[in-house]
Amino acid sequence: MKIQEAEIIELMSSEKSREKGVRLMMDAYQSRLYWHIRRFVVDHDLAQDILQDTFIKAYQNFHQFKQESQLYTWLYRIATNESLQQINKLKKMQKGEGDPTIYLQNLVAENVQPGADEIQILLQKAIQTLPEKQKLVFNMRYYEDLPYEEISQILEMSVGTLKTNYHYAKQKVEDYVKQNYTE
């Protein structure tokens, strides 16, 4: 991945090869970013829109990439910020219509993968009850198995804070599943 990342950076840095660079970047990171976004916003169409916005922002703002972190870390940060903006828009739209957490849990039920069992659905619903930062940390650590140091760069939080957020998130998810699981 490192060689490909260096090639993408080189291509994106030149006006002549930027189009090729963005295509290579999309090929390399599209799937990982999609699932990062999808776990956070739940809805497939919304995740696709955010993914597209992420790549557009990366293309438009590539000159701001200082190469102090890895390219995918920078892309994750953009995707995370775009996701948070969309979640905030959803919350504003839901203000008069009830709890946005219930809305997201209902989205989970509507977007269940075929063959998903009750515990998987409960896990997804539990994750939707978490505060945004805990949800992000939980998803990045649990599903993507990212090291705390990388999550720290993406979310711009200290490793200690991330560990605390993950611990609380994990406990809340466990409690939710235990309370709502019926055998």
C-alpha positions in Angstrom: 0.0 0.0 0.0 2.9 2.4 0.8 4.2 2.3 -2.8 0.8 2.9 -4.2 0.3 5.8 -1.7 3.6 7.4 -2.8 2.5 7.0 -6.4 -0.9 8.6 -5.7 0.7 11.5 -3.9 3.1 12.1 -6.8 0.4 12.0 -9.4 -1.9 14.2 -7.4 0.9 16.7 -6.9 1.1 17.5 -10.6 -1.6 19.3 -12.5 -0.9 17.1 -15.5 -1.4 13.8 -13.8 -4.0 14.8 -11.1 -6.9 13.0 -12.9 -5.0 9.8 -13.0 -4.0 10.3 -9.3 -7.6 10.8 -8.2 -8.7 7.7 -10.1 -5.9 5.7 -8.4 -6.8 7.2 -5.0 -10.5 6.2 -5.5 -9.5 2.7 -6.5 -7.2 2.3 -3.5 -9.5 3.7 -0.8 -13.1 3.6 -2.0 -14.1 0.4 -0.3 -12.5 1.2 3.1 -13.9 4.7 3.2 -17.3 3.6 2.1 -17.6 1.1 5.0 -16.1 3.7 7.4 -18.8 6.1 6.4 -21.6 3.5 6.1 -21.1 2.3 9.7 -21.5 5.8 10.9 -24.5 7.0 8.8 -26.1 3.6 8.2 -27.9 4.5 4.9 -26.2 3.2 1.7 -27.3 6.2 -0.5 -26.1 8.7 2.0 -22.8 6.9 2.5 -22.3 7.0 -1.3 -23.0 10.7 -1.4 -20.6 11.3 1.5 -17.9 9.2 -0.2 -18.3 11.2 -3.4 -18.0 14.5 -1.4 -15.0 13.1 0.3 -13.1 12.5 -2.9 -14.2 15.8 -4.3 -12.9 17.6 -1.2 -9.6 15.6 -1.4 -9.2 16.5 -5.0 -10.0 20.2 -4.5 -7.9 20.5 -1.3 -5.0 18.2 -2.1 -2.6 21.2 -1.8 -3.4 21.2 1.9 -2.2 17.7 2.4 1.1 18.2 4.2 2.2 14.6 4.2 2.6 14.7 7.9 0.3 11.7 8.1 -0.5 8.9 5.7 -2.8 9.7 2.8 -5.5 7.4 4.0 -5.4 9.0 7.4 -6.1 12.4 5.8 -8.9 10.9 3.7 -10.4 9.3 6.8 -10.4 12.7 8.5 -12.2 14.2 5.5 -14.7 11.3 5.4 -15.3 11.6 9.1 -15.9 15.3 9.0 -18.3 15.0 6.0 -20.1 12.2 7.9 -20.4 14.4 11.0 -21.8 17.2 9.0 -24.5 14.9 7.5 -25.4 13.5 10.9 -25.8 17.1 12.2 -28.1 17.9 9.2 -30.1 14.8 10.0 -30.4 15.8 13.6 -31.6 19.3 12.6 -34.2 17.7 10.3 -35.3 15.3 13.0 -35.6 18.0 15.7 -39.3 18.3 15.4 -39.9 14.7 14.5 -38.4 13.0 17.5 -35.2 11.5 18.7 -32.5 11.2 16.0 -31.1 8.0 17.7 -34.5 6.3 17.1 -34.3 7.5 13.5 -30.8 5.9 13.1 -31.9 2.7 14.8 -34.9 2.5 12.3 -32.4 3.0 9.5 -30.4 0.1 10.8 -33.6 -2.1 10.7 -34.3 -0.9 7.1 -30.8 -1.5 5.9 -30.1 -4.9 7.5 -28.0 -7.2 5.3 -29.8 -10.3 4.2 -29.1 -13.2 6.6 -28.2 -10.9 9.5 -29.1 -12.4 12.8 -30.7 -10.7 15.8 -27.5 -10.2 17.6 -25.9 -8.4 14.6 -29.0 -6.1 14.3 -28.8 -5.4 18.1 -25.1 -4.6 17.8 -25.9 -2.1 15.0 -28.7 -0.5 17.0 -26.6 -0.3 20.1 -23.8 1.5 18.1 -26.4 4.1 17.0 -27.1 5.0 20.6 -23.5 6.0 21.2 -22.4 9.7 21.2 -20.7 10.6 17.9 -17.1 10.4 19.0 -17.7 7.1 20.8 -19.4 5.7 17.7 -16.5 6.8 15.5 -13.8 5.4 17.9 -15.8 2.1 18.4 -16.2 1.5 14.6 -12.6 2.3 13.8 -11.3 0.1 16.5 -13.8 -2.8 16.4 -14.5 -3.1 12.7 -11.5 -1.6 11.1 -9.0 -2.7 13.7 -7.1 0.6 13.4 -4.4 1.2 16.0 -5.1 4.0 18.5 -2.3 6.1 17.1 -3.9 6.2 13.7 -7.3 6.9 15.1 -5.7 9.7 17.1 -4.4 11.3 13.9 -7.8 10.9 12.1 -9.9 12.3 15.0 -7.2 14.6 16.3 -7.7 13.3 19.9 -5.2 11.9 22.3 -4.6 8.2 22.6 -5.7 8.3 26.2 -9.0 10.0 25.4 -9.6 7.4 22.6 -9.0 4.5 24.9 -11.4 6.0 27.4 -14.0 6.6 24.7 -13.6 3.0 23.3 -14.0 1.6 26.8 -17.2 3.5 27.5 -18.6 2.7 24.1 -17.8 -1.0 24.4 -19.5 -1.1 27.8 -22.6 0.8 26.5 -22.9 -1.6 23.5 -22.6 -4.6 25.8 -25.2 -3.3 28.2 -27.6 -2.5 25.3 -27.2 -5.9 23.8 -27.7 -7.6 27.2 -30.8 -5.6 27.9 -32.4 -6.1 24.5 -31.4 -9.6 23.5 -34.2 -12.2 23.7 -33.3 -15.8 23.1 
